[in-house]
């Protein structure tokens, strides 16, 4: 019963994110953070640098990989994202910074 409720809740989170474009609800529900070039550019913005999407890595823990794969397929923001999105296993050493309610790896590199 609790398992069914949790699955319905996660589906509602995906539907909400798909409908509104607000992906922060998914990051607040299922542990993950953005790393890779997108994170680097968001955390280390320099004036004059063009703003736009870059390749993204969504880092999460092993039990949540399949969920995040479904998010990339089913949530319009991610499925229509113009750059490459990968899922990676989160590392134990990282620093998270929240920007616009989305978690980014502060130590990301290009």
C-alpha positions in Angstrom: 0.0 0.0 0.0 2.7 2.5 0.9 4.7 1.4 -2.2 1.7 2.1 -4.4 1.2 5.5 -2.8 4.9 6.4 -3.3 4.8 5.4 -6.9 1.7 7.6 -7.5 3.3 10.5 -5.7 6.5 10.2 -7.9 4.3 10.1 -11.0 2.4 13.2 -9.8 5.8 15.0 -9.3 6.8 14.1 -12.9 3.4 15.3 -14.2 3.7 18.6 -12.2 7.2 19.2 -13.6 6.1 18.4 -17.1 3.0 20.7 -16.9 4.6 23.7 -15.2 8.3 23.4 -16.3 9.3 23.6 -12.6 11.8 20.7 -12.2 12.8 21.7 -8.7 10.0 19.5 -7.3 11.7 16.4 -8.7 15.1 17.4 -7.2 13.4 18.0 -3.9 11.7 14.7 -4.0 14.3 12.3 -5.2 18.0 12.8 -4.3 20.1 14.1 -7.2 22.1 17.1 -8.2 23.3 18.6 -11.5 27.0 18.4 -12.4 29.1 18.6 -15.5 29.3 21.6 -17.8 25.8 22.9 -17.0 26.6 23.0 -13.3 30.0 24.7 -14.0 28.5 27.5 -16.0 25.6 28.1 -13.5 28.0 28.2 -10.5 30.8 30.1 -12.1 29.0 32.6 -14.2 31.2 35.3 -15.7 29.7 38.6 -17.1 29.6 38.6 -20.9 29.5 34.8 -21.2 26.6 33.7 -23.4 23.8 32.1 -21.3 22.3 28.9 -22.6 22.1 25.2 -22.0 25.2 23.0 -21.8 25.7 19.3 -21.5 24.2 18.1 -18.2 25.0 15.3 -15.9 22.4 14.3 -13.3 24.2 12.7 -10.4 22.2 10.4 -8.2 22.6 7.4 -6.0 22.2 3.9 -7.5 18.7 3.1 -6.2 17.4 6.2 -8.0 19.0 5.8 -11.5 16.0 4.2 -13.1 13.7 6.9 -11.8 15.9 9.6 -13.2 16.1 7.8 -16.5 12.3 7.9 -16.6 12.3 11.6 -15.8 14.6 12.3 -18.8 12.2 10.4 -21.0 8.9 11.6 -19.6 9.4 15.2 -18.5 9.3 17.7 -21.4 12.0 19.9 -20.0 14.5 17.1 -20.1 13.3 15.2 -23.2 13.4 18.5 -25.2 16.7 19.7 -23.7 18.9 20.8 -26.6 22.1 19.3 -25.2 23.2 15.9 -24.0 21.9 14.6 -20.6 23.6 11.8 -18.7 22.8 10.0 -15.5 25.8 9.3 -13.3 26.3 7.7 -9.8 26.8 10.4 -7.3 30.2 10.7 -5.6 30.5 10.8 -1.8 32.7 14.0 -1.9 30.8 16.9 -3.4 29.7 20.4 -2.5 26.1 21.4 -3.4 24.9 24.9 -4.0 21.2 25.7 -4.6 20.4 28.1 -7.4 16.7 28.7 -8.1 15.7 25.7 -6.0 17.9 23.4 -8.1 21.0 21.6 -6.6 24.3 22.1 -8.5 27.7 20.5 -7.8 29.9 23.5 -6.8 33.1 21.6 -7.8 32.1 20.7 -11.3 34.5 21.0 -14.1 34.0 21.4 -17.9 
